[in-house]
Amino acid sequence: MRIYSGKIPAMAESLTKTLTTEGDIEIESEEEVRMDFEAVFKEYVRRDRQVLDEAKARMEREGLSYGLLGKIKSQVARDLGFPARDEALPYLVEQVMTMLFHSNNVVEVYGEDHVLRKKITNVIKRNTNLEDDLDKEVRSKIKNLSEGTASFEIEYAKVMDQLKRRKGLG
């Protein structure tokens, strides 16, 4: 799972609206709570980028091929105490839950934990399905190239960057 910086405000807004309109939380300032949610997601993005940068640095130092990036990134994430991609959703839900109970901007939490977790999970999933959609769109545009080749990787990255810029997901 990947969170795009351009989607963070919309995701935080959706989470704030969902939890307040359904009576799960009581807040003083909608703007402040939205900014708290944004801070949680921005920190996740920052740490994910840190893991990627460290993985690339290790690969360069050790002269490893680009094909090992996923494995090295998982190892770096483990070393830094950050979740692997498949563990990101539960990690993020836990971070949001922690924020709800520690934020000075949340007056009261009425929703039960399992209900809150389900709602938070749904909002995050709704806003992060973009990655799969983008991947499908990129692959459809470069289907003439063989996957796993250097030219495929280069073209994939180029087309993905173009799509993200066009959709404001940078």
BAFI-3210 file (N, C-alpha, C; in Angstrom, 3 decimals, decimal comma, padded with zeros to 6 digits):
// residues 170
n [1|2|3|4|5|6|7|8|9|10|11|12|13|14|15|16|17|18|19|20|21|22|23|24|25|26|27|28|29|30|31|32|33|34|35|36|37|38|39|40|41|42|43|44|45|46|47|48|49|50|51|52|53|54|55|56|57|58|59|60|61|62|63|64|65|66|67|68|69|70|71|72|73|74|75|76|77|78|79|80|81|82|83|84|85|86|87|88|89|90|91|92|93|94|95|96|97|98|99|100|101|102|103|104|105|106|107|108|109|110|111|112|113|114|115|116|117|118|119|120|121|122|123|124|125|126|127|128|129|130|131|132|133|134|135|136|137|138|139|140|141|142|143|144|145|146|147|148|149|150|151|152|153|154|155|156|157|158|159|160|161|162|163|164|165|166|167|168|169|170]
n.u [000,849|000,437|000,688|-000,226|001,070|-000,529|-003,082|-003,444|-004,713|-007,433|-007,983|-007,676|-009,702|-011,972|-011,844|-012,185|-014,778|-016,280|-015,948|-016,909|-019,532|-020,863|-020,928|-018,839|-016,662|-016,084|-015,327|-013,407|-012,420|-012,774|-010,896|-008,427|-008,392|-008,445|-005,945|-004,382|-004,845|-003,731|-001,075|-000,367|-000,504|001,359|003,699|003,951|004,407|006,807|008,549|008,384|009,612|012,142|012,936|013,065|015,096|017,274|017,448|018,157|020,633|022,087|022,105|023,620|026,071|026,812|026,858|024,691|022,122|019,350|017,104|016,893|015,742|013,196|013,525|015,696|014,594|012,555|014,135|015,473|013,267|012,445|014,723|014,534|012,224|009,824|006,779|006,426|005,254|002,913|002,032|001,284|-001,319|-002,634|-000,768|-001,015|-003,709|-003,508|-001,835|-003,542|-005,584|-004,185|-003,581|-006,180|-006,832|-004,919|-004,854|-005,218|-007,214|-009,354|-012,216|-013,809|-014,007|-016,330|-016,963|-016,645|-013,613|-013,271|-015,176|-014,308|-011,797|-012,606|-013,974|-011,923|-010,122|-011,648|-011,807|-009,103|-008,446|-010,166|-008,972|-006,459|-006,477|-005,667|-003,085|-003,111|-004,841|-003,367|-001,099|-002,209|-003,031|-000,576|000,761|-000,879|-000,239|002,373|002,545|003,880|006,463|008,800|008,303|010,459|012,759|015,366|014,580|011,808|011,509|012,500|010,778|008,355|008,634|008,841|006,341|004,637|005,354|004,501|001,709|001,062|001,754|-000,078|-002,452|-002,224|-000,914|001,617]
n.v [-001,176|002,206|005,614|008,532|011,780|013,819|012,904|012,979|015,280|014,942|012,395|012,768|014,623|013,098|011,114|012,649|013,687|011,286|010,108|012,103|012,814|010,433|010,222|009,085|010,365|013,315|016,615|019,676|021,433|021,092|021,576|021,417|018,720|017,466|018,284|016,909|014,259|014,437|014,847|012,345|010,741|012,041|011,654|008,906|008,716|010,135|008,491|006,157|007,014|007,500|004,893|003,810|005,436|004,732|002,019|002,132|003,389|001,426|-000,597|000,601|000,980|-001,673|-002,652|-003,957|-005,393|-003,711|-005,263|-006,395|-004,576|-004,610|-006,642|-005,662|-003,281|-004,227|-005,370|-003,104|-001,673|-003,373|-003,188|-000,521|-000,505|-000,171|-000,806|-003,433|-003,288|-004,928|-004,901|-002,368|-001,201|-002,117|-000,952|001,825|002,219|001,743|003,869|006,055|005,506|005,790|008,508|009,577|009,090|010,539|013,136|016,608|017,868|016,235|015,808|013,785|010,246|008,192|005,922|002,354|000,461|-001,586|-000,815|001,743|001,075|-000,379|001,581|003,451|001,872|001,392|003,998|004,554|002,478|003,109|005,414|004,626|002,754|003,619|002,963|000,349|000,798|002,704|001,163|-000,796|000,841|001,905|-000,439|-001,204|000,705|000,174|-002,370|-003,573|-004,042|-006,293|-007,583|-007,148|-006,530|-004,086|-001,938|-002,074|-001,459|001,171|002,527|002,004|003,426|006,015|006,409|006,036|008,229|010,322|009,848|010,201|012,893|014,068|013,400|014,683|013,492|013,520]
n.w [000,000|-000,747|000,054|-001,487|-001,591|-002,594|-002,082|000,627|002,008|001,167|002,136|004,897|005,316|004,622|006,579|008,903|008,472|008,302|010,881|012,574|011,678|012,016|014,690|016,167|017,235|019,196|018,580|018,894|016,963|013,608|011,613|012,988|013,818|011,351|010,453|012,298|011,483|008,919|009,644|010,704|008,377|006,728|008,164|007,925|005,138|005,001|006,505|004,975|002,650|003,696|004,309|001,715|000,581|002,199|001,575|-001,142|-000,844|000,553|-001,366|-003,346|-002,016|-001,597|-004,120|-005,350|-007,484|-009,059|-009,034|-006,551|-004,895|-003,557|-001,632|-000,139|000,727|002,407|004,378|005,391|006,342|008,391|010,026|010,800|012,224|010,906|009,166|006,708|003,302|003,118|005,685|006,219|006,324|008,806|010,543|009,979|010,711|013,429|014,143|013,611|015,417|017,843|017,666|017,873|020,549|021,898|021,028|021,597|020,346|020,020|021,713|022,858|022,516|021,258|019,806|019,609|019,789|017,768|015,902|015,194|014,083|011,828|010,314|009,893|008,469|006,132|005,034|004,543|002,746|000,610|-000,297|-001,068|-003,070|-005,430|-006,240|-007,327|-009,476|-010,927|-011,539|-013,245|-015,364|-016,239|-017,038|-019,138|-020,982|-021,604|-022,609|-024,694|-023,963|-022,419|-019,228|-016,431|-017,772|-018,282|-019,887|-019,608|-016,866|-016,784|-018,564|-017,304|-014,865|-015,913|-017,261|-015,085|-013,448|-015,133|-015,188|-012,462|-012,087|-013,864|-012,608|-010,252|-008,048|-007,075]
ca.u [000,000|001,189|-000,099|000,275|001,005|-001,658|-004,344|-003,492|-005,780|-008,751|-008,136|-007,873|-011,043|-012,929|-011,781|-012,795|-016,228|-016,852|-015,969|-017,722|-020,950|-021,453|-020,938|-017,799|-015,789|-016,520|-014,142|-013,561|-012,139|-012,643|-009,637|-007,311|-008,420|-008,020|-004,488|-003,800|-004,873|-002,733|000,252|-000,138|-000,246|002,604|004,799|004,085|005,028|008,190|009,303|008,452|010,644|013,405|013,262|013,464|016,398|018,287|017,583|018,932|022,008|022,714|022,325|024,729|027,301|027,154|026,902|023,635|021,289|018,068|016,102|016,822|015,246|012,108|014,078|016,514|013,675|011,921|015,148|015,670|012,057|012,530|015,792|014,080|010,972|008,746|006,106|006,562|004,061|001,730|001,638|001,101|-002,680|-002,829|000,108|-001,640|-004,922|-003,047|-001,346|-004,713|-006,246|-003,356|-003,784|-007,514|-006,855|-003,916|-004,953|-005,925|-008,303|-010,467|-012,790|-014,264|-014,124|-017,502|-017,007|-015,871|-012,364|-013,424|-015,962|-013,404|-010,800|-013,243|-014,228|-010,626|-009,620|-012,404|-011,412|-007,742|-008,500|-010,818|-008,068|-005,170|-006,636|-005,092|-001,853|-003,464|-005,396|-002,262|-000,274|-002,906|-003,006|000,797|001,049|-001,605|000,429|003,695|002,404|004,762|007,782|008,857|008,480|011,722|013,900|015,741|013,746|010,484|011,591|012,684|009,537|007,321|008,838|008,558|004,895|004,025|005,566|003,620|000,335|000,932|001,739|-001,330|-003,566|-001,933|-000,618|003,038]
ca.v [000,000|003,449|006,832|009,619|013,066|014,588|012,361|013,107|016,168|014,345|011,258|013,322|015,228|011,999|010,486|013,588|013,703|009,982|009,867|013,100|012,756|009,208|010,307|008,278|011,256|014,696|017,447|021,117|022,101|020,154|021,888|020,899|017,256|017,116|018,472|015,789|013,098|014,687|014,659|010,903|010,225|012,640|010,981|007,594|008,953|010,532|007,306|005,252|007,578|007,285|003,478|003,652|006,075|003,911|000,784|002,468|003,659|000,128|-001,300|001,268|000,672|-003,091|-002,982|-004,922|-005,043|-003,053|-006,304|-006,751|-003,425|-004,992|-007,419|-004,759|-002,328|-004,941|-005,525|-001,782|-001,374|-004,183|-002,598|000,778|-000,671|000,346|-001,972|-003,759|-002,842|-005,724|-004,627|-000,927|-000,822|-002,216|000,032|003,147|002,235|001,866|005,235|006,938|005,235|006,424|009,951|009,908|009,041|011,430|014,487|017,615|018,374|015,292|015,968|012,488|009,155|007,403|004,664|001,227|000,282|-002,386|-000,012|002,789|000,449|-000,733|002,817|004,005|000,978|001,642|005,293|004,427|001,624|003,863|006,444|004,084|001,819|004,259|002,311|-000,753|001,390|003,299|000,076|-001,374|001,806|001,965|-001,693|-001,220|001,623|-000,338|-003,824|-004,064|-004,327|-007,493|-007,283|-007,633|-005,971|-002,723|-000,983|-002,100|-000,724|002,595|003,034|001,917|004,570|007,240|006,506|006,201|009,629|011,152|009,662|010,817|014,347|014,436|013,218|015,459|012,580|013,602]
ca.w [000,000|-000,828|000,213|-002,314|-000,897|-003,113|-001,560|002,082|002,492|000,923|003,041|006,237|005,304|004,617|007,897|009,851|008,220|008,637|012,320|013,292|011,303|012,529|016,144|016,804|017,999|019,407|018,383|019,061|015,691|012,493|010,934|013,793|013,764|009,989|010,408|013,049|010,585|007,876|010,238|010,793|007,035|006,236|008,844|007,280|003,830|005,255|006,927|003,828|001,771|004,387|004,116|000,316|000,388|002,866|000,791|-002,337|-000,423|000,854|-002,636|-004,033|-001,265|-001,733|-005,533|-005,653|-008,636|-008,787|-008,850|-005,131|-004,141|-002,658|-000,518|000,674|001,364|003,516|005,415|005,989|007,107|009,613|010,841|011,316|012,955|010,063|008,591|005,291|002,563|003,416|007,072|006,329|006,701|010,256|011,178|009,847|011,532|014,819|014,311|013,670|016,707|018,876|017,552|018,383|022,009|022,474|020,476|022,395|019,514|020,106|023,051|023,351|021,556|021,633|019,064|020,123|019,037|016,545|014,957|014,711|013,214|010,560|009,565|009,495|007,421|004,902|004,457|004,008|001,547|-000,469|-000,787|-001,491|-004,186|-006,609|-006,661|-008,225|-010,691|-011,682|-012,050|-014,404|-016,460|-016,752|-017,740|-020,410|-021,901|-021,992|-022,760|-025,745|-023,391|-021,575|-017,816|-015,877|-018,505|-017,897|-020,633|-018,981|-015,589|-017,084|-019,160|-016,256|-013,967|-016,666|-017,476|-013,760|-013,062|-015,952|-014,704|-011,141|-012,271|-014,521|-011,662|-009,032|-006,948|-006,811]
c.u [000,890|000,243|000,557|000,052|-000,203|-003,010|-004,498|-004,591|-007,179|-009,006|-008,394|-009,265|-012,115|-012,984|-012,447|-014,312|-016,886|-016,996|-016,816|-019,208|-021,637|-021,384|-019,891|-016,834|-016,457|-015,267|-014,454|-013,430|-011,914|-011,305|-008,444|-007,247|-007,984|-006,508|-003,770|-003,754|-003,817|-001,330|000,601|000,250|001,060|003,817|005,031|004,806|006,508|009,051|009,429|009,538|012,033|013,874|013,759|014,848|017,523|018,523|018,423|020,394|022,743|023,042|023,525|026,057|027,765|027,178|025,864|022,783|019,951|016,957|015,928|016,216|014,155|012,609|014,875|015,617|012,964|012,882|015,381|014,467|012,086|013,564|015,352|012,763|009,771|008,082|006,441|005,251|002,802|001,239|001,290|-000,295|-002,924|-001,975|-000,524|-002,901|-004,541|-002,548|-002,511|-005,441|-005,482|-003,550|-005,132|-007,529|-005,853|-004,000|-005,724|-007,130|-009,509|-010,968|-013,148|-014,331|-015,259|-017,522|-016,173|-014,671|-012,562|-014,225|-015,083|-012,377|-011,384|-013,479|-012,932|-010,040|-010,320|-011,993|-010,023|-007,738|-009,081|-009,862|-006,713|-005,293|-006,054|-003,873|-002,138|-003,999|-004,295|-001,384|-000,906|-002,834|-001,610|001,105|000,317|-000,919|001,787|003,669|003,300|006,165|007,714|009,154|009,779|012,951|014,171|014,863|012,329|010,493|011,684|011,388|008,403|007,419|008,469|007,050|004,172|004,165|004,646|002,172|000,112|000,883|000,402|-002,511|-003,331|-001,615|000,848|003,414]
c.v [001,233|004,622|007,912|010,942|013,891|014,132|012,559|014,060|015,569|013,178|011,749|013,938|014,145|011,309|011,365|013,585|012,398|009,811|010,881|012,986|011,501|009,127|009,477|009,110|012,626|015,551|018,901|021,821|021,058|020,335|021,286|019,374|016,776|017,240|017,383|014,534|013,251|014,430|013,173|010,357|010,783|011,988|009,590|007,742|009,304|009,320|006,291|005,711|007,369|005,834|003,252|004,242|005,252|002,610|001,039|002,717|002,361|-000,627|-000,714|000,934|-000,753|-003,560|-004,018|-004,446|-004,462|-004,075|-006,722|-005,639|-003,813|-005,724|-006,521|-003,765|-002,982|-005,089|-004,192|-001,411|-002,116|-003,582|-001,292|000,690|-000,107|-000,851|-002,179|-003,361|-003,616|-005,538|-003,157|-000,530|-000,967|-001,206|001,425|003,267|002,427|003,277|006,232|006,743|005,906|007,928|010,354|010,000|009,974|012,873|015,407|018,162|017,443|015,328|014,614|011,483|008,269|006,020|003,584|001,004|-000,473|-001,635|001,070|002,213|000,125|000,517|003,442|003,186|001,250|002,949|005,192|003,596|002,376|004,860|005,920|003,038|002,378|003,520|001,183|-000,227|001,986|002,215|-000,544|-000,449|001,891|000,718|-001,767|-000,330|001,093|-001,851|-004,414|-004,412|-005,555|-007,111|-007,897|-007,103|-004,549|-001,700|-000,930|-001,258|000,779|003,202|003,034|003,135|005,883|007,439|006,710|007,649|010,569|011,064|010,347|012,333|014,804|014,355|013,954|014,600|012,606|013,426]
c.w [000,000|-000,681|-000,634|-001,592|-001,325|-002,590|-000,051|002,554|002,310|001,871|004,465|006,360|005,394|005,979|008,955|009,701|008,666|010,144|013,091|012,949|011,819|014,050|016,861|017,631|018,135|019,352|018,656|017,716|014,598|011,783|011,678|013,741|012,382|009,865|011,210|012,188|009,493|008,409|010,337|009,418|006,458|006,887|008,250|005,937|004,008|005,620|005,798|002,861|002,375|004,201|002,688|000,062|001,011|002,089|-000,459|-001,983|-000,119|-000,430|-003,370|-003,350|-001,510|-003,190|-005,953|-006,821|-008,188|-008,526|-007,394|-004,267|-003,141|-001,430|000,426|001,401|002,552|004,686|006,141|006,852|008,438|010,563|011,509|012,092|012,218|009,387|007,113|004,613|002,929|004,858|007,278|006,810|008,200|011,034|011,147|010,702|013,000|015,102|014,436|014,998|017,851|018,861|018,141|019,908|022,672|021,984|021,426|021,647|019,487|021,538|023,646|022,205|022,044|020,982|019,736|019,215|017,728|015,477|014,349|013,737|011,840|009,702|009,060|008,352|006,096|004,236|003,841|002,736|000,356|-001,104|-001,236|-002,589|-005,467|-007,140|-007,646|-009,553|-011,565|-012,307|-013,300|-015,609|-017,087|-017,570|-019,081|-021,450|-022,378|-022,208|-023,851|-025,224|-022,492|-020,135|-017,311|-016,593|-018,027|-018,617|-020,063|-017,712|-015,819|-017,614|-018,136|-015,337|-014,650|-016,837|-016,138|-013,288|-013,835|-015,465|-013,367|-011,248|-012,849|-013,541|-010,343|-007,829|-006,530|-005,433]
res [m|r|i|y|s|g|k|i|p|a|m|a|e|s|l|t|k|t|l|t|t|e|g|d|i|e|i|e|s|e|e|e|v|r|m|d|f|e|a|v|f|k|e|y|v|r|r|d|r|q|v|l|d|e|a|k|a|r|m|e|r|e|g|l|s|y|g|l|l|g|k|i|k|s|q|v|a|r|d|l|g|f|p|a|r|d|e|a|l|p|y|l|v|e|q|v|m|t|m|l|f|h|s|n|n|v|v|e|v|y|g|e|d|h|v|l|r|k|k|i|t|n|v|i|k|r|n|t|n|l|e|d|d|l|d|k|e|v|r|s|k|i|k|n|l|s|e|g|t|a|s|f|e|i|e|y|a|k|v|m|d|q|l|k|r|r|k|g|l|g]
***
